[in-house]
């Protein structure tokens, strides 16, 4: 089958799917490989990345041998082990991503043009979300594409209240040109959903030293696909959603 011009461009481009999965976790022990519906949590993200039509490579960054083994068995590349200094609670995702991109460039001469950070804690992310993110980056010329979800009206900053001297008062004090007690009049807000998908260009990541460039484009996702696993209850909720999806 003939590929469209845009699809041909993607085949030739170096697009890296980087899955970040360290061994430790505060909320759930060994969370990244804890079982979700009978399978290690990590596997859902690996399978989504491998099913993407636009990723050139899928790399797993971890310092943990068991996680590395599960990653390889599931089809991800594990060409290096993450240094211990990048595997602590306080280790930044930016430094982890930069290490992976730099390692591939220095050791294999393979330089990614764009990188998508995929956290195992977003198991409901689909391959089409990843592909749509790269399409958005191509179409808009954005430095960064990040997945977001619409904020419920009751969590809007205009709906928030605070307790002062035993009394509830509005958090937002400035005058508004709309009735903030009416849900229909509240402006829409969006929040990062993990994020489940975070795509950044090489220059933004490695030269500007950030995930978020000046031009950030949204990848809208539904609440159902946006659940981020952080607690044992999250595992139960997502397992129910997986069963409903099937």
Residue frames relative to the residue before (quaternion, step in Angstrom):
aa qw qx qy qz dx dy dz
X 1.0000 0.0000 0.0000 0.0000 0.00 0.00 0.00
X 0.4626 -0.6816 0.4925 0.2808 3.58 -0.96 0.92
X 0.3211 -0.7294 0.5701 0.1995 3.57 -0.98 0.87
X 0.5018 -0.6167 0.5081 0.3313 3.56 -1.10 0.70
X 0.6823 -0.5065 0.3330 0.4087 3.56 -1.23 0.48
X 0.6630 0.5066 -0.3177 0.4504 3.59 0.89 -0.91
X 0.6562 0.5087 -0.3181 0.4577 3.59 1.01 -0.80
X 0.6079 0.5462 -0.3504 0.4576 3.58 1.07 -0.70
X 0.6236 0.5413 -0.3375 0.4520 3.57 1.02 -0.84
X 0.6664 0.5054 -0.3144 0.4492 3.57 0.93 -0.85
X 0.6123 0.5539 -0.3565 0.4373 3.60 0.99 -0.74
X 0.7180 0.4551 -0.2440 0.4668 3.57 1.03 -0.82
X 0.6365 0.5577 -0.3290 0.4192 3.58 1.16 -0.42
X 0.4010 -0.6972 0.5451 0.2366 3.54 -1.25 0.55
X 0.0652 0.8065 -0.5740 0.1259 3.54 -0.10 1.35
X 0.1841 -0.8290 0.5262 0.0450 3.54 -0.52 1.24
X 0.1860 -0.7277 0.6495 0.1181 3.52 -1.01 0.93
X 0.0587 -0.8201 0.5689 -0.0178 3.58 -0.47 1.23
X 0.1291 -0.7880 0.6010 0.0344 3.54 -0.56 1.24
X 0.1574 -0.8046 0.5702 0.0512 3.56 -0.65 1.13
X 0.1528 0.8014 -0.5539 0.1665 3.59 -0.55 1.16
X 0.0687 -0.7997 0.5960 0.0247 3.56 -0.22 1.21
X 0.6316 -0.5932 0.3650 0.3404 3.56 -1.25 0.40
X 0.7151 0.4645 -0.2590 0.4536 3.57 1.03 -0.74
X 0.0361 0.7739 -0.6322 0.0116 3.53 -1.33 0.36
X 0.4050 -0.7282 0.5002 0.2354 3.56 -0.93 0.87
X 0.7369 0.4683 -0.2436 0.4223 3.55 0.85 -1.01
X 0.7857 0.0425 0.0134 0.6170 3.59 0.96 -0.93
X 0.4536 -0.6973 0.4710 0.2934 3.64 -0.64 1.02
X 0.8481 0.0134 -0.0492 0.5274 3.56 -0.96 0.99
X 0.0710 0.8747 -0.4778 0.0401 3.55 1.12 0.76
X 0.6807 0.5374 -0.3135 0.3867 3.59 0.82 -0.93
X 0.7650 0.2493 -0.1838 0.5646 3.59 1.21 -0.33
X 0.3338 0.7117 -0.5322 0.3145 3.58 1.20 0.46
X 0.5329 -0.6690 0.4201 0.3032 3.58 -1.04 0.74
X 0.0525 -0.7478 0.6618 0.0038 3.50 -1.05 0.96
X 0.8144 -0.1061 0.0076 0.5704 3.56 -0.45 1.24
X 0.7468 -0.4445 0.2102 0.4477 3.56 0.98 0.93
X 0.7169 0.3813 -0.2425 0.5309 3.61 1.25 0.03
X 0.5811 -0.5802 0.4215 0.3847 3.61 -1.07 0.62
X 0.5937 -0.6095 0.4002 0.3405 3.56 -0.93 0.94
X 0.6256 0.5856 -0.3224 0.4021 3.56 0.95 -0.93
X 0.6266 0.5960 -0.3389 0.3706 3.57 0.99 -0.87
X 0.6124 0.5692 -0.3574 0.4162 3.61 1.02 -0.74
X 0.6799 0.4757 -0.2905 0.4766 3.58 0.96 -0.83
X 0.6245 0.5310 -0.3428 0.4588 3.60 0.99 -0.79
X 0.6793 0.4941 -0.3005 0.4519 3.59 0.85 -0.92
X 0.6349 0.5175 -0.3347 0.4658 3.59 1.00 -0.75
X 0.6630 0.5044 -0.3039 0.4623 3.58 0.97 -0.87
X 0.6771 0.4945 -0.2955 0.4579 3.59 0.91 -0.89
X 0.6748 0.4844 -0.2902 0.4751 3.59 1.15 -0.58
X 0.4563 0.6738 -0.4562 0.3602 3.59 1.26 -0.10
X 0.4003 -0.7216 0.5200 0.2204 3.54 -1.07 0.80
X 0.7462 0.4427 -0.2068 0.4521 3.59 1.21 -0.33
X 0.5748 0.5895 -0.3936 0.4089 3.60 1.15 -0.32
X 0.3712 -0.7217 0.5450 0.2107 3.56 -1.03 0.86
X 0.7974 0.0072 0.0274 0.6028 3.56 1.01 -0.86
X 0.1904 -0.7411 0.6315 0.1257 3.55 -1.27 0.54
X 0.0466 -0.8198 0.5680 -0.0562 3.55 -0.42 1.32
X 0.2139 -0.7487 0.6135 0.1320 3.56 -1.07 0.78
X 0.1453 -0.7740 0.6128 0.0650 3.56 -0.87 1.02
X 0.2495 0.7516 -0.5719 0.2139 3.58 -0.58 1.19
X 0.3544 -0.7038 0.5673 0.2393 3.54 -1.28 0.39
X 0.6247 0.5863 -0.2914 0.4256 3.54 1.37 -0.27
X 0.4541 -0.7227 0.4550 0.2537 3.59 -0.70 1.11
X 0.6561 0.5057 -0.3266 0.4551 3.61 0.94 -0.78
X 0.6427 0.5035 -0.3188 0.4815 3.57 0.98 -0.82
X 0.6322 0.5309 -0.3291 0.4586 3.58 1.00 -0.82
X 0.6507 0.5167 -0.3198 0.4554 3.59 0.96 -0.86
X 0.6624 0.4926 -0.3056 0.4745 3.58 0.88 -0.92
X 0.6283 0.5460 -0.3289 0.4460 3.57 1.04 -0.79
X 0.6739 0.4870 -0.2937 0.4715 3.58 0.87 -0.94
X 0.6648 0.5096 -0.3072 0.4517 3.58 0.91 -0.90
X 0.6977 0.4592 -0.2622 0.4833 3.58 1.17 -0.58
X 0.6646 -0.5599 0.2845 0.4049 3.56 1.28 0.05
X 0.5448 0.6090 -0.4108 0.4044 3.60 1.24 -0.03
X 0.4517 -0.6357 0.5430 0.3113 3.57 -1.24 0.46
X 0.0350 -0.7555 0.6532 0.0355 3.56 -1.11 0.73
X 0.0144 -0.8653 0.5010 -0.0065 3.60 0.45 1.18
X 0.7842 0.1330 -0.0797 0.6007 3.59 1.25 -0.23
X 0.3577 -0.6711 0.5878 0.2759 3.54 -1.34 0.23
X 0.4965 -0.6788 0.4572 0.2893 3.54 -0.87 0.93
X 0.5130 -0.6419 0.4641 0.3308 3.62 -0.92 0.81
X 0.6018 -0.6012 0.3915 0.3508 3.56 -1.06 0.77
X 0.6411 0.5422 -0.3424 0.4217 3.60 1.01 -0.70
X 0.6983 0.4132 -0.2737 0.5165 3.60 1.27 -0.20
X 0.6391 0.5375 -0.3099 0.4545 3.57 1.25 0.34
X 0.4847 0.6567 -0.4386 0.3761 3.60 1.18 0.50
X 0.6895 -0.4494 0.3600 0.4393 3.58 -1.32 0.19
X 0.7350 0.4333 -0.2255 0.4703 3.54 1.03 -0.81
X 0.4604 0.6827 -0.4552 0.3389 3.60 1.24 -0.03
X 0.3786 -0.7535 0.4977 0.2030 3.54 -0.88 0.95
X 0.5474 -0.6202 0.4550 0.3298 3.56 -1.09 0.74
X 0.5947 0.5784 -0.3647 0.4229 3.57 1.09 -0.68
X 0.6830 0.4813 -0.2849 0.4698 3.59 0.85 -0.95
X 0.6214 0.5395 -0.3352 0.4587 3.59 1.07 -0.75
X 0.6734 0.4865 -0.2920 0.4739 3.58 0.92 -0.90
X 0.6552 0.5100 -0.3172 0.4583 3.58 0.93 -0.86
X 0.6204 0.5424 -0.3447 0.4496 3.58 1.01 -0.75
X 0.6737 0.5008 -0.3003 0.4529 3.59 0.88 -0.94
X 0.6736 0.4902 -0.2999 0.4648 3.58 0.87 -0.94
X 0.6635 0.5021 -0.2996 0.4669 3.57 0.97 -0.86
X 0.6374 0.5320 -0.3339 0.4464 3.60 0.96 -0.82
X 0.6691 0.4973 -0.3036 0.4613 3.59 0.87 -0.91
X 0.6542 0.5058 -0.3057 0.4720 3.58 1.04 -0.79
X 0.7221 0.4584 -0.2537 0.4517 3.59 0.83 -1.00
X 0.7814 0.3770 -0.1795 0.4638 3.60 0.91 -0.90
X 0.7926 0.2559 -0.1356 0.5366 3.59 1.12 -0.57
X 0.4018 -0.7165 0.4764 0.3134 3.58 1.23 -0.22
X 0.5200 0.6229 -0.4046 0.4218 3.57 1.21 0.55
X 0.0431 -0.8216 0.5678 -0.0263 3.57 -0.42 1.23
X 0.3477 -0.7461 0.5355 0.1890 3.56 -0.66 1.13
X 0.3860 -0.7080 0.5422 0.2362 3.55 -1.03 0.79
X 0.7744 -0.0125 0.0137 0.6324 3.55 1.20 -0.60
X 0.2031 -0.7822 0.5841 0.0759 3.55 -1.13 0.73
X 0.1406 -0.7491 0.6376 0.1120 3.55 -1.05 0.78
X 0.2724 -0.7467 0.5904 0.1401 3.56 -0.81 1.08
X 0.0571 -0.8061 0.5883 -0.0278 3.55 -0.71 1.15
X 0.1809 -0.7972 0.5704 0.0803 3.57 -0.48 1.21
X 0.5152 -0.6631 0.4435 0.3133 3.62 -0.90 0.86
X 0.6182 0.5873 -0.3418 0.3950 3.59 1.17 -0.46
X 0.6566 0.4340 -0.3221 0.5261 3.61 1.28 0.22
X 0.0105 0.8733 -0.4870 0.0100 3.62 0.60 1.10
X 0.6484 0.5210 -0.3280 0.4478 3.61 1.20 -0.25
X 0.4089 0.6808 -0.4802 0.3725 3.56 1.29 0.13
X 0.2565 -0.7857 0.5501 0.1193 3.59 -0.96 0.89
X 0.6489 -0.5073 0.3765 0.4241 3.62 -1.18 0.36
X 0.6568 0.5301 -0.3207 0.4298 3.58 0.99 -0.80
X 0.5687 0.5618 -0.3948 0.4530 3.60 1.17 -0.40
X 0.6434 0.5180 -0.3153 0.4673 3.57 0.96 -0.88
X 0.6903 0.4849 -0.2805 0.4579 3.56 0.83 -1.01
X 0.6362 0.5217 -0.3297 0.4631 3.58 0.98 -0.81
X 0.6195 0.5543 -0.3459 0.4351 3.59 1.01 -0.74
X 0.6760 0.4720 -0.2961 0.4821 3.58 0.93 -0.86
X 0.6116 0.5392 -0.3500 0.4612 3.59 1.07 -0.67
X 0.6421 0.5188 -0.3177 0.4664 3.57 0.98 -0.84
X 0.6409 0.5179 -0.3300 0.4605 3.59 0.95 -0.84
X 0.6555 0.5141 -0.3019 0.4636 3.56 0.99 -0.87
X 0.7163 0.4792 -0.2566 0.4375 3.56 0.84 -1.02
X 0.7696 0.3763 -0.1853 0.4815 3.58 0.99 -0.82
X 0.3697 -0.7235 0.4970 0.3047 3.57 1.17 -0.53
X 0.3041 0.7922 -0.4824 0.2172 3.59 1.26 0.36
X 0.4939 -0.6227 0.5203 0.3124 3.54 -1.26 0.52
X 0.7963 0.0976 0.0122 0.5969 3.54 1.11 -0.85
X 0.0829 -0.7394 0.6632 0.0810 3.54 -1.18 0.66
X 0.0024 -0.8113 0.5834 -0.0373 3.58 -0.77 1.02
X 0.4386 -0.6933 0.5077 0.2631 3.56 -1.01 0.84
X 0.0371 -0.7966 0.6026 -0.0317 3.53 -0.98 0.96
X 0.2070 -0.7431 0.6230 0.1294 3.51 -1.33 0.36
X 0.5562 -0.6173 0.4372 0.3442 3.56 -1.08 0.72
X 0.4030 -0.7119 0.5268 0.2308 3.58 -0.94 0.95
X 0.4823 -0.6611 0.4828 0.3120 3.63 -0.81 0.91
X 0.6130 -0.6055 0.3600 0.3577 3.56 -0.99 0.82
X 0.6665 0.5166 -0.3179 0.4333 3.60 1.03 -0.68
X 0.6769 0.4326 -0.2948 0.5175 3.59 1.29 -0.11
X 0.3730 0.7178 -0.4969 0.3144 3.58 1.23 0.21
X 0.5636 -0.6012 0.4261 0.3732 3.63 -1.02 0.64
X 0.6437 0.5193 -0.3264 0.4577 3.59 1.17 -0.50
X 0.6735 0.4764 -0.2916 0.4842 3.59 1.26 -0.30
X 0.5536 0.6475 -0.3840 0.3561 3.58 1.23 -0.39
X 0.1250 -0.7639 0.6296 0.0668 3.52 -1.22 0.66
X 0.1834 -0.7733 0.5966 0.1120 3.54 -1.23 0.47
X 0.4412 -0.6966 0.5114 0.2421 3.52 -1.21 0.64
X 0.0636 0.7902 -0.6028 0.0900 3.57 -0.69 1.12
X 0.8382 -0.0834 0.0024 0.5390 3.56 -0.62 1.20
X 0.7338 -0.4457 0.2304 0.4579 3.53 0.97 0.90
X 0.6936 0.4342 -0.2759 0.5043 3.60 1.26 0.01
X 0.4139 -0.6854 0.5395 0.2606 3.55 -1.12 0.71
X 0.0040 -0.7800 0.6254 -0.0198 3.53 -0.95 0.95
X 0.5981 -0.5616 0.4233 0.3843 3.55 -1.18 0.50
X 0.4692 -0.6618 0.5118 0.2827 3.56 -1.02 0.85
X 0.7248 0.3936 -0.2289 0.5170 3.58 0.96 -0.89
X 0.1791 -0.8421 0.5060 0.0531 3.57 -0.44 1.22
X 0.6118 0.5867 -0.3566 0.3928 3.57 1.13 -0.59
X 0.5805 -0.5798 0.4314 0.3751 3.63 -1.12 0.57
X 0.1825 -0.7811 0.5917 0.0799 3.57 -1.08 0.79
X 0.3914 -0.7205 0.5187 0.2420 3.55 -1.12 0.61
X 0.6943 0.3400 -0.2883 0.5650 3.55 1.19 0.58
X 0.5465 -0.6109 0.4698 0.3278 3.56 -1.30 0.39
X 0.2246 -0.8246 0.5045 0.1228 3.58 -0.21 1.23
X 0.5713 0.5554 -0.4008 0.4523 3.59 1.25 0.13
X 0.6533 0.4616 -0.3124 0.5124 3.59 1.28 -0.10
X 0.4508 -0.7178 0.4665 0.2526 3.55 -0.56 1.19
X 0.6568 0.5498 -0.3160 0.4080 3.57 0.95 -0.87
X 0.7123 0.4575 -0.2575 0.4658 3.59 1.16 -0.50
X 0.5186 0.6481 -0.4211 0.3656 3.59 1.23 -0.13
X 0.4389 -0.6750 0.5167 0.2911 3.62 -0.95 0.80
X 0.5239 -0.6433 0.4597 0.3169 3.56 -1.18 0.56
X 0.0916 -0.7558 0.6456 0.0595 3.52 -1.20 0.72
X 0.2076 -0.7746 0.5879 0.1062 3.55 -1.23 0.54
X 0.1587 -0.7827 0.5978 0.0704 3.56 -1.08 0.80
X 0.5293 -0.5919 0.4926 0.3561 3.56 -1.14 0.60
X 0.2916 -0.7962 0.5134 0.1318 3.57 -0.84 0.96
X 0.8038 0.0262 -0.0586 0.5914 3.54 0.92 0.95
X 0.3404 0.5064 -0.1649 -0.7750 1.53 1.17 -2.21
X 0.5363 -0.6231 0.4670 0.3256 3.55 -1.18 0.61
X 0.7761 0.0995 -0.0386 0.6215 3.56 1.15 -0.71
X 0.0853 0.7707 -0.6260 0.0832 3.56 -0.81 1.04
X 0.0282 -0.8172 0.5736 -0.0484 3.56 -0.38 1.29
X 0.0484 0.7970 -0.6001 0.0483 3.55 -0.90 0.91
X 0.5009 -0.6514 0.4836 0.3014 3.55 -1.14 0.64
X 0.6685 -0.5052 0.3667 0.4042 3.56 -1.25 0.51
X 0.6736 0.5061 -0.3093 0.4410 3.60 0.79 -0.98
X 0.6533 0.5189 -0.3183 0.4502 3.57 0.92 -0.89
X 0.7093 0.4722 -0.2529 0.4582 3.55 0.90 -0.99
X 0.8158 0.3326 -0.1368 0.4529 3.56 0.66 -1.14
X 0.7524 0.3647 -0.2127 0.5056 3.60 1.05 -0.65
X 0.7334 0.3754 -0.2279 0.5190 3.57 0.98 -0.82
X 0.3518 -0.7962 0.4391 0.2224 3.56 1.38 -0.11
X 0.6643 0.4341 -0.3248 0.5145 3.56 0.95 0.93
X 0.4912 -0.6111 0.5189 0.3408 3.55 -1.29 0.29
X 0.7774 0.3703 -0.1436 0.4878 3.52 1.05 -0.89
X 0.1978 -0.7979 0.5637 0.0804 3.53 -0.38 1.28
X 0.7383 -0.4012 0.2872 0.4599 3.56 -1.27 -0.16
X 0.7535 0.3001 -0.1747 0.5583 3.58 1.03 -0.77
X 0.0083 0.7998 -0.5960 0.0708 3.56 -0.37 1.30
X 0.1345 -0.8003 0.5825 0.0450 3.58 -0.70 1.10
X 0.4128 -0.7327 0.4863 0.2374 3.60 -1.02 0.75
X 0.1591 -0.7016 0.6813 0.1352 3.49 -1.31 0.58
X 0.2340 -0.8106 0.5233 0.1199 3.57 -0.25 1.26
X 0.0246 -0.7837 0.6205 -0.0133 3.55 -0.96 0.97
X 0.5336 -0.6233 0.4673 0.3293 3.56 -1.20 0.55
X 0.6299 -0.5176 0.4063 0.4125 3.54 -1.27 0.32
X 0.6316 0.5592 -0.3429 0.4132 3.59 0.97 -0.80
X 0.7299 0.4098 -0.2357 0.4938 3.59 1.00 -0.77
X 0.6619 0.5768 -0.2748 0.3921 3.57 1.27 -0.31
X 0.4139 0.7349 -0.4715 0.2574 3.60 1.20 -0.08
X 0.1696 -0.7754 0.6057 0.0548 3.55 -0.84 1.09
X 0.3324 -0.7775 0.5031 0.1786 3.57 -0.69 1.07
X 0.0646 0.8060 -0.5819 0.0873 3.55 -0.75 1.12
X 0.7911 0.2235 -0.0947 0.5614 3.59 1.12 -0.67
X 0.6697 -0.4756 0.3621 0.4407 3.62 -1.22 0.22
X 0.6318 0.5331 -0.3413 0.4474 3.61 1.00 -0.71
X 0.5936 0.5685 -0.3651 0.4372 3.58 1.09 -0.67
X 0.6073 0.5466 -0.3536 0.4554 3.59 1.05 -0.72
X 0.6675 0.4994 -0.3063 0.4597 3.59 0.93 -0.86
X 0.6523 0.5146 -0.3168 0.4575 3.58 0.95 -0.86
X 0.6998 0.4677 -0.2780 0.4629 3.58 0.83 -0.98
X 0.6068 0.5386 -0.3634 0.4579 3.60 1.04 -0.65
X 0.6352 0.5149 -0.3254 0.4749 3.59 0.99 -0.76
X 0.6599 0.5036 -0.3038 0.4676 3.58 0.97 -0.85
X 0.6304 0.5270 -0.3358 0.4606 3.58 1.04 -0.72
X 0.6544 0.5037 -0.3130 0.4691 3.58 0.96 -0.82
X 0.6498 0.5040 -0.3165 0.4727 3.57 1.02 -0.76
X 0.6256 0.5405 -0.3360 0.4513 3.58 1.05 -0.79
X 0.6731 0.4910 -0.3018 0.4633 3.60 0.93 -0.84
